[in-house]
Amino acid sequence: MGETLYSSSYQPDPRSALDVLAFVLTPVEAFARVDDPDELEAVAELLGSAKEEAVKRWFSLRSESVSN
């Protein structure tokens, strides 16, 4: 287990296209150790689902605000 080098309390806003886009475009290597192929693969799998969900939520929230 590695030492935490950076920590943030930043919470992306699921209603913000910029926040969602930044998350979706962030490469897997930002979330996993580059020297561990197993970790990269596992994180890529998890992030794929999370990124899909972020886009779905953004569309859903956007649709709600347009209809109100």
C-alpha positions as CSV (number, residue, x, y, z in Angstrom):
1,M,0.0,0.0,0.0
2,G,1.4,3.4,-1.0
3,E,1.5,6.6,0.9
4,T,-1.1,9.3,0.1
5,L,0.7,12.0,-1.8
6,Y,-2.3,14.2,-2.5
7,S,-5.7,14.5,-1.1
8,S,-8.5,16.9,-1.9
9,S,-11.9,17.6,-0.5
10,Y,-13.0,18.8,-4.0
11,Q,-16.4,17.6,-4.9
12,P,-17.2,17.8,-8.6
13,D,-20.7,19.2,-9.4
14,P,-22.7,16.7,-11.4
15,R,-24.7,19.5,-12.9
16,S,-21.6,21.2,-14.3
17,A,-20.7,20.2,-17.9
18,L,-17.1,21.4,-17.2
19,D,-16.7,19.2,-14.1
20,V,-18.2,16.2,-15.9
21,L,-16.0,16.7,-18.9
22,A,-12.9,17.2,-16.8
23,F,-13.6,13.9,-15.1
24,V,-14.4,12.0,-18.3
25,L,-11.2,13.3,-20.0
26,T,-8.9,12.6,-17.1
27,P,-6.6,9.6,-18.0
28,V,-6.6,6.4,-16.0
29,E,-3.0,7.1,-15.0
30,A,-4.2,10.0,-12.8
31,F,-6.0,7.5,-10.6
32,A,-3.7,4.5,-10.6
33,R,0.0,3.7,-10.4
34,V,1.5,3.5,-13.9
35,D,4.0,0.8,-12.9
36,D,1.2,-1.6,-11.9
37,P,-0.6,-3.1,-15.0
38,D,-3.1,-4.9,-12.8
39,E,-4.0,-1.8,-10.9
40,L,-4.3,0.2,-14.2
41,E,-6.6,-2.4,-15.6
42,A,-8.8,-2.6,-12.5
43,V,-9.0,1.2,-12.2
44,A,-9.8,1.5,-15.9
45,E,-12.7,-0.9,-15.5
46,L,-14.1,1.0,-12.5
47,L,-13.6,4.4,-14.1
48,G,-15.3,3.3,-17.3
49,S,-18.5,2.7,-15.4
50,A,-18.1,5.8,-13.3
51,K,-17.5,8.0,-16.3
52,E,-20.6,6.6,-18.1
53,E,-22.6,7.2,-15.0
54,A,-21.3,10.8,-14.7
55,V,-22.5,11.5,-18.2
56,K,-25.9,9.9,-17.7
57,R,-26.4,11.9,-14.5
58,W,-25.4,15.1,-16.2
59,F,-27.9,14.5,-19.1
60,S,-30.6,13.6,-16.5
61,L,-30.0,16.7,-14.4
62,R,-29.8,18.9,-17.5
63,S,-33.1,17.5,-18.7
64,E,-34.7,18.2,-15.4
65,S,-33.6,21.8,-15.3
66,V,-34.7,22.4,-18.9
67,S,-38.2,21.0,-18.2
68,N,-38.6,23.2,-15.0
